[in-house]
């Protein structure tokens, strides 16, 4: 990329054509006047009238060849024998001398969804990823003269930038406090937009938005990763259940002691804690057992 960024830049200059109203009035007048003079000259008026008529016809034809029209968010890049003259961004009917070259370019916002790419995340896991990019031409001169085909250039840079950004993040389960592709899509999108802006600046392109559109594990590891996610979900649920059960047992024992309902020694307290935890943490409903004796037999 260093070689691409060190080329000579062509900066846009807003200049070029003029309003086409006056030339539009002059062209038909000159053509009709030329026809009339040619007829008069051929009818005995003399060769001078014929020459004047021909010159008016040629001038009218040249004026007619210089018209072009611009819609909103369009521009025309004007050149003279290969040299860049300027860019006309004014809308409506415009006119320029006919020997100036004219190349129309769209300045409208473009929306591109990349192909789904298979890349490796930061941990080396194969994943599938795609992004949606909103971009537009900001500098018409750079877009036309500094790259061969600016639309193709942008599409290639989108793929390259997406691969680069994906390699800096884990799909999920990163280190403590580290962003991931799955949980921090907004941060990943901002980084992708900044990276693409740097890559496409040579083409005079502005990247307005970048968002992840598709994110998944590659098929060959999707089953294994799903099992891992399920196991981690079960463990997290168990931790929550156990933490809640411990709080409930602690509150129950405190309430029994404060109200004097029963006096428990260490062994009976341990037995009650065990029974309560079994009841609260079991996967199925507890089956009560009636004890007709004592704890000690």
GUPA-201172 format. One record per atom (N, C-alpha, C): x negated, y negated, z negated. Coordinates in steps of 0.2 Angstrom, whole numbers, padded with zeros to 4 digits, always signed. Atoms other than C-alpha are relative to their C-alpha. Example, Ala and Ser with C-alpha at 12.3 -4.5 7.8 and 13.67 -1.06 7.14 Angstrom:
<pamars>
-0004+0006+0000-0062+0022-0039-0004-0006+0000+0004+0006+0001-0068+0005-0036+0004-0005-0003
</pamars>
This chain:
<pamars>
-0004+0006+0000+0000+0000+0000-0004-0006+0000+0005+0006+0000-0015-0012-0002-0001-0002+0007+0001+0002-0007-0018-0012+0017+0006-0004+0002-0006+0003-0002+0000-0016+0020+0001-0007-0003-0002+0007+0003+0001-0031+0008-0005-0005+0002+0005+0005-0002-0015-0039+0015+0001-0002+0007+0000+0003-0006-0009-0042+0032+0002-0007+0000-0002+0008+0000-0006-0060+0038+0008+0000+0000-0007+0001+0001+0011-0065+0033+0003-0006+0005-0003+0005-0005+0023-0075+0045+0006-0002-0004-0005+0003+0004+0033-0087+0034+0006-0003+0005-0006+0003-0004+0051-0092+0040+0000-0007+0000-0001+0008-0001+0053-0110+0047+0007-0001+0003-0007+0001-0002+0071-0116+0048+0000-0006+0005+0000+0005-0005+0071-0125+0065+0002+0004+0006-0002-0004-0006+0076-0121+0083+0005-0004+0004-0005+0002-0004+0092-0124+0092+0004-0006-0002-0004+0005+0001+0104-0138+0093+0007+0002+0001-0007-0002-0001+0123-0139+0093+0002+0000+0007-0002-0001-0007+0131-0133+0109+0005-0004+0003-0006+0004-0003+0145-0145+0111-0002-0004+0006+0002+0004-0006+0136-0158+0122-0002+0004+0006+0002-0004-0006+0127-0145+0133+0006+0004+0003-0006-0004-0003+0144-0136+0135+0004-0005+0004-0003+0005-0004+0151-0152+0142-0004-0002+0006+0005+0002-0005+0136-0156+0153+0000+0005+0006+0002-0005-0004+0134-0139+0161+0006+0000+0006-0005-0001-0006+0151-0138+0171+0000-0007+0004+0000+0007-0004+0150-0157+0176-0006+0000+0005+0006-0001-0004+0133-0154+0183+0001+0005+0006-0001-0005-0005+0138-0139+0192+0005-0002+0005-0005+0003-0005+0153-0147+0200-0002-0005+0004+0003+0005-0003+0144-0162+0204-0005+0002+0006+0005-0002-0005+0130-0152+0213+0004+0003+0006-0004-0003-0006+0143-0142+0223+0003-0006+0004-0003+0006-0004+0151-0159+0228-0005-0003+0005+0006+0003-0004+0134-0166+0234-0002+0005+0005+0002-0005-0005+0130-0150+0243+0005-0001+0006-0005+0000-0006+0146-0151+0253+0000-0007+0004+0001+0007-0003+0144-0170+0256-0006+0000+0005+0006+0000-0004+0126-0167+0262+0001+0004+0006-0001-0004-0005+0131-0153+0273+0005-0002+0005-0005+0003-0005+0145-0163+0281-0002-0006+0003+0002+0005-0003+0134-0176+0287-0003-0006-0004+0003+0005+0005+0128-0185+0272-0007-0001+0000+0007+0000+0000+0110-0181+0274-0003+0005-0004+0004-0005+0004+0097-0169+0267-0001-0002-0007+0001+0003+0006+0095-0180+0252+0005+0002-0005-0006-0002+0005+0112-0176+0245+0000+0007-0001+0001-0007+0001+0109-0158+0248-0005+0002-0005+0005-0001+0005+0093-0158+0238+0002-0002-0007-0002+0002+0007+0101-0168+0224+0005+0005-0003-0005-0005+0002+0116-0156+0224-0003+0007-0003+0003-0006+0002+0104-0141+0223-0003-0001-0007+0004+0002+0006+0094-0149+0209+0005+0000-0006-0005+0000+0005+0110-0152+0199+0003+0007-0001-0002-0007+0001+0116-0134+0202-0005+0004-0004+0006-0004+0004+0099-0127+0195+0000-0003-0007+0000+0003+0007+0100-0139+0180+0006+0003-0004-0006-0002+0004+0118-0134+0176-0001+0008-0001+0001-0008+0001+0113-0115+0178-0005+0001-0006+0005+0000+0006+0098-0118+0166+0003-0002-0007-0003+0002+0006+0109-0127+0153+0005+0006-0002-0005-0006+0002+0122-0112+0154-0004+0006-0003+0004-0006+0002+0108-0100+0151-0003-0001-0007+0003+0001+0007+0103-0108+0134+0005+0001-0006-0005+0000+0006+0119-0105+0124+0000+0007-0004-0001-0006+0005+0121-0093+0109+0004-0002-0005-0005+0001+0006+0133-0091+0095-0002+0004-0006+0002-0003+0006+0130-0087+0077+0006+0000-0005-0005+0000+0005+0142-0081+0064-0003-0001-0007+0003+0001+0007+0140-0083+0045-0004+0006-0002+0005-0005+0002+0125-0074+0038-0003+0004+0006+0004-0002-0006+0117-0072+0055-0005-0005+0001+0005+0005-0002+0101-0080+0061-0003+0002+0007+0003-0002-0007+0092-0081+0078-0007-0003-0001+0007+0002+0000+0073-0081+0078-0002-0002+0007+0002+0003-0006+0066-0092+0092-0007+0001+0001+0007+0000-0002+0050-0089+0101-0001-0003+0006+0002+0003-0006+0040-0097+0115-0006+0004+0002+0005-0004-0002+0030-0085+0125-0004+0004-0005+0003-0004+0006+0026-0074+0110-0001-0004-0006+0002+0004+0006+0023-0088+0098+0007-0002-0004-0005+0001+0004+0035-0090+0083+0002-0007+0000-0002+0007+0000+0045-0107+0084+0003-0001-0006-0004+0002+0006+0057-0106+0070+0007+0005+0000-0007-0004+0001+0074-0098+0064+0006-0005-0001-0006+0004+0000+0091-0105+0067+0005+0004-0004-0005-0004+0004+0103-0101+0053+0007-0004+0000-0006+0004+0000+0117-0114+0058+0005+0004+0004-0006-0004-0004+0134-0106+0063+0003-0004+0005-0004+0003-0005+0144-0109+0078-0004+0001+0007+0004+0000-0006+0139-0112+0096-0006-0004+0000+0007+0004+0000+0121-0117+0098-0003+0001+0007+0004+0000-0006+0109-0121+0112-0007-0001-0001+0007+0001+0000+0091-0120+0116-0002+0000+0007+0003-0001-0007+0080-0122+0131+0000+0007+0002-0001-0007-0002+0083-0107+0141-0007+0004+0001+0006-0004+0000+0064-0102+0142-0002+0002-0007+0001-0002+0007+0064-0100+0123+0003+0007-0001-0003-0006+0002+0066-0082+0117+0004+0000-0006-0005+0000+0006+0080-0078+0105+0001+0007-0002-0001-0006+0003+0082-0063+0094+0004-0001-0006-0005+0000+0005+0097-0061+0083-0001+0005-0006+0001-0004+0006+0096-0054+0065+0005-0001-0005-0006+0000+0005+0109-0050+0052-0003-0002-0007+0002+0002+0007+0107-0058+0035+0005+0003-0005-0005-0003+0004+0121-0048+0028-0002+0005-0005+0002-0005+0005+0120-0037+0012+0001+0007+0003+0000-0007-0002+0117-0019+0016+0000+0005-0006-0001-0005+0005+0122-0004+0006-0003+0007+0002+0003-0007-0002+0111+0012+0007+0000+0005-0005+0000-0005+0005+0113+0028-0002-0005+0005+0003+0006-0004-0002+0097+0038-0001+0002+0008+0001-0001-0007+0000+0096+0057+0003-0001+0003-0007+0002-0004+0007+0096+0069-0012-0007+0003+0001+0007-0003+0000+0078+0072-0015-0002+0005-0006+0002-0005+0005+0070+0086-0024-0007-0002-0003+0006+0003+0003+0056+0079-0036-0001+0003-0007+0002-0002+0007+0047+0083-0052+0001-0005-0005+0000+0006+0005+0051+0073-0068-0007+0000-0003+0006+0001+0003+0038+0068-0080-0003+0007-0003+0002-0007+0003+0038+0086-0088-0002+0005+0005+0001-0005-0005+0036+0094-0071+0006+0004+0002-0006-0003-0001+0054+0100-0071+0002-0002+0007-0003+0002-0006+0061+0101-0053+0007-0003-0001-0006+0003+0001+0076+0089-0052+0002-0002+0007-0003+0003-0006+0088+0083-0038+0002-0007-0002-0002+0007+0002+0090+0064-0038+0001-0004+0007-0002+0004-0006+0098+0051-0026+0001-0007-0003-0001+0007+0003+0100+0032-0028+0004-0004+0006-0004+0005-0004+0111+0018-0021-0004-0007+0000+0004+0007+0000+0101+0002-0015+0004-0005+0004-0003+0006-0003+0109-0015-0011-0006-0005+0002+0006+0004-0002+0097-0025+0000+0002-0005+0006-0002+0004-0006+0097-0039+0013-0007-0004+0002+0005+0004-0003+0085-0049+0024-0001-0007-0003+0001+0007+0003+0078-0064+0015-0004-0005+0005+0005+0004-0004+0064-0070+0027+0000+0004+0007-0001-0003-0006+0069-0066+0045-0007+0000+0004+0007+0000-0004+0051-0070+0052-0004+0006-0002+0004-0006+0002+0043-0057+0041+0003+0007+0002-0004-0006-0001+0057-0044+0044-0002+0002+0008+0001-0002-0007+0054-0045+0063-0008+0000+0002+0007+0000-0003+0035-0049+0065-0005+0004-0005+0005-0003+0005+0027-0041+0049+0000+0007-0001-0001-0007+0000+0034-0024+0051+0003+0002+0006-0002-0002-0007+0038-0013+0066+0008+0000+0000-0007+0000+0000+0056-0009+0061+0002-0001-0007-0001+0002+0007+0062-0017+0045+0005+0005-0003-0005-0004+0003+0077-0006+0042-0003+0007-0001+0003-0006+0002+0067+0010+0044-0005+0000-0005+0005+0001+0005+0053+0003+0034+0003+0000-0007-0003+0000+0007+0065+0000+0019+0003+0007-0002-0003-0007+0002+0073+0017+0020-0006+0005-0002+0005-0004+0002+0056+0025+0019-0003-0002-0007+0002+0002+0007+0051+0014+0004+0005+0002-0005-0005-0003+0005+0067+0019-0005-0002+0007-0002+0002-0007+0002+0062+0037-0004-0006+0000-0004+0007+0000+0003+0044+0034-0009+0001-0003-0007+0000+0003+0007+0049+0022-0024+0004+0005-0004-0005-0004+0004+0063+0034-0030-0005+0006-0002+0004-0005+0003+0050+0048-0031-0005-0002-0005+0005+0003+0005+0037+0037-0040+0004-0001-0006-0004+0002+0007+0050+0031-0053+0002+0006-0003-0002-0006+0003+0057+0048-0056-0006+0004-0004+0006-0004+0003+0039+0055-0060-0002-0003-0007+0002+0004+0006+0038+0042-0075+0005+0002-0005-0005-0002+0005+0053+0049-0084+0002+0007+0000-0003-0006+0001+0059+0065-0091+0008+0000+0001-0007+0000-0001+0076+0071-0086+0004-0001-0007-0003+0002+0006+0081+0072-0104-0005+0004-0006+0004-0003+0005+0074+0078-0121-0008-0002+0000+0007+0003+0000+0059+0066-0121-0002-0001-0007+0003+0001+0006+0048+0061-0135+0004-0005-0004-0005+0004+0004+0056+0051-0149-0001-0008+0002+0000+0007-0002+0061+0034-0143-0002-0001+0008+0002+0000-0007+0056+0038-0125+0006+0000+0005-0005+0000-0005+0068+0033-0111+0000+0006+0005-0001-0006-0004+0075+0047-0100+0004-0002+0006-0004+0001-0006+0083+0048-0083+0007+0001-0001-0007-0002+0001+0099+0055-0090+0003-0005-0005-0003+0005+0005+0102+0043-0105-0002-0007+0001+0002+0007+0000+0094+0027-0099+0000-0002+0008+0000+0001-0007+0100+0025-0081-0001-0007+0002+0001+0007-0001+0101+0006-0082-0007-0002+0000+0007+0001+0000+0083+0005-0087-0004+0003+0006+0003-0003-0006+0078+0017-0073+0002-0004+0006-0002+0004-0005+0088+0007-0061-0004-0007+0001+0004+0006+0000+0079-0009-0066-0007+0001+0003+0007-0002-0002+0062-0001-0064+0000+0001+0008+0000-0002-0007+0067+0006-0047+0001-0006+0004-0001+0006-0004+0073-0011-0041-0006-0004+0000+0007+0004+0000+0057-0020-0046-0005+0003+0004+0005-0004-0004+0047-0006-0038+0001-0001+0007-0002+0000-0007+0056-0007-0022-0001-0008+0002+0001+0007-0002+0055-0026-0022-0007-0002+0002+0008+0000-0001+0036-0025-0023-0002+0003+0007+0001-0004-0006+0036-0012-0009+0002-0003+0006-0003+0002-0006+0047-0021+0003-0001-0008+0001+0001+0007+0000+0041-0039+0000-0003-0002+0007+0004+0002-0007+0030-0038+0016+0005+0000+0006-0005+0000-0005+0046-0035+0026+0005-0006-0001-0005+0006+0001+0055-0051+0019+0006+0002-0002-0006-0003+0002+0068-0040+0011+0001-0002-0008-0002+0001+0007+0077-0044-0006+0004+0006-0002-0004-0006+0003+0083-0029-0017+0004-0003-0005-0004+0003+0005+0098-0035-0026+0002+0005-0005-0002-0005+0005+0103-0019-0035-0003+0007+0002+0002-0007-0001+0097-0001-0037+0003+0004-0006-0003-0005+0005+0107+0013-0046-0001+0007+0002+0000-0008-0001+0105+0032-0048+0007+0002+0002-0006-0002-0002+0119+0040-0039+0001+0008-0001+0000-0008+0002+0115+0059-0042-0006+0002-0004+0005-0002+0004+0105+0067-0055+0002+0007-0003-0002-0007+0003+0104+0086-0059-0007+0004+0001+0005-0005+0000+0092+0100-0062+0000+0003+0007+0000-0004-0007+0086+0109-0046+0004+0007-0002-0003-0006+0001+0096+0125-0044-0004+0006-0003+0004-0006+0002+0082+0137-0048-0001+0000-0008+0001+0000+0007+0081+0131-0066+0007-0003-0004-0006+0003+0003+0099+0124-0069+0003+0005-0005-0003-0005+0005+0105+0140-0077-0004+0000-0007+0004+0000+0006+0091+0140-0089+0000-0006-0004+0000+0006+0004+0092+0122-0094+0007-0001-0003-0007+0000+0003+0111+0124-0096+0000+0004-0007+0000-0004+0006+0108+0138-0109-0004-0004-0006+0004+0004+0005+0095+0127-0118+0004-0006-0003-0004+0006+0003+0107+0112-0119+0006+0003-0004-0005-0003+0004+0121+0124-0125-0003+0002-0007+0003-0002+0007+0109+0131-0139-0001-0006-0004+0001+0006+0004+0104+0113-0144+0006-0003-0002-0006+0003+0003+0122+0108-0145+0003+0004-0006-0002-0004+0006+0126+0123-0156-0004-0002-0006+0004+0001+0005+0111+0119-0167+0002-0007-0003-0002+0007+0002+0116+0100-0168+0007+0001-0004-0006+0000+0003+0134+0105-0173-0001+0004-0007+0002-0003+0006+0127+0117-0186-0003-0004-0006+0003+0004+0005+0117+0104-0194+0005-0005-0003-0005+0005+0002+0132+0092-0195+0004+0004-0005-0005-0004+0005+0143+0106-0203-0004+0001-0007+0004-0002+0007+0129+0111-0216+0000-0007-0004+0001+0006+0003+0126+0093-0220+0007-0002-0004-0007+0001+0003+0145+0090-0223+0002+0005-0005-0002-0005+0005+0147+0106-0233-0004-0001-0006+0004+0002+0006+0132+0101-0245+0003-0006-0003-0003+0006+0003+0141+0084-0248+0006+0002-0004-0007-0002+0003+0158+0093-0251-0002+0004-0007+0001-0004+0006+0150+0106-0263-0003-0005-0006+0002+0005+0006+0141+0092-0273+0005-0004-0003-0006+0004+0002+0157+0082-0274+0004+0004-0005-0004-0004+0004+0166+0097-0280-0003+0002-0007+0003-0002+0007+0154+0102-0294+0000-0006-0004+0000+0006+0004+0153+0084-0300+0007-0001-0003-0007+0001+0003+0172+0083-0301+0001+0005-0005-0002-0005+0005+0173+0099-0310-0003-0001-0007+0003+0001+0006+0160+0094-0323+0003-0006-0003-0003+0006+0003+0167+0076-0326+0007+0001-0003-0007-0001+0003+0185+0083-0329+0000+0005-0005+0000-0005+0005+0179+0097-0340+0005+0006+0002-0004-0006-0003+0189+0110-0329-0003+0006-0002+0003-0006+0002+0176+0123-0332-0008-0002-0001+0007+0001+0001+0158+0124-0339-0004+0006+0003+0004-0005-0004+0146+0132-0328-0008+0000-0002+0007+0000+0001+0129+0138-0332-0004+0001+0007+0004+0000-0006+0115+0139-0319+0002+0006+0005-0002-0005-0004+0120+0156-0313+0006+0000+0003-0007+0001-0003+0138+0153-0311+0000-0006+0005+0000+0006-0004+0134+0136-0303-0003+0002+0007+0003-0003-0006+0123+0145-0290+0005+0004+0004-0005-0004-0003+0137+0158-0287+0005-0004+0004-0006+0004-0003+0150+0144-0284-0003-0003+0006+0003+0003-0006+0138+0135-0272+0000+0004+0006+0000-0004-0006+0135+0150-0262+0007+0002+0003-0006-0001-0002+0153+0154-0261+0003-0005+0004-0003+0006-0003+0158+0137-0256-0003-0001+0007+0003+0001-0006+0145+0136-0243+0002+0005+0006-0002-0005-0005+0150+0152-0235+0007-0001+0003-0007+0002-0003+0168+0146-0234+0000-0006+0005+0000+0006-0004+0164+0129-0227-0004+0001+0007+0005+0000-0006+0150+0135-0214+0002+0006+0004-0002-0006-0004+0158+0152-0208+0003-0002+0006-0004+0000-0006+0164+0154-0191+0007+0002+0000-0007-0003+0001+0180+0163-0196+0002-0002-0007-0003+0002+0007+0192+0160-0210-0002+0005-0005+0003-0004+0006+0186+0166-0227+0006+0005-0002-0004-0005+0003+0194+0182-0235-0001+0000-0007+0001+0000+0007+0197+0179-0253+0000+0007-0004+0001-0006+0004+0192+0192-0266+0002-0002-0007-0002+0001+0007+0201+0193-0283-0005+0004-0004+0004-0003+0005+0189+0196-0297+0003+0001-0006-0003-0002+0006+0197+0205-0311-0004+0000-0006+0004-0001+0006+0182+0206-0322-0004-0007-0001+0004+0006+0001+0168+0194-0326-0006+0000+0005+0006+0000-0004+0153+0188-0317-0006+0005-0002+0005-0005+0003+0142+0199-0328+0002+0007+0000-0002-0007+0000+0152+0215-0325+0005+0002-0005
</pamars>
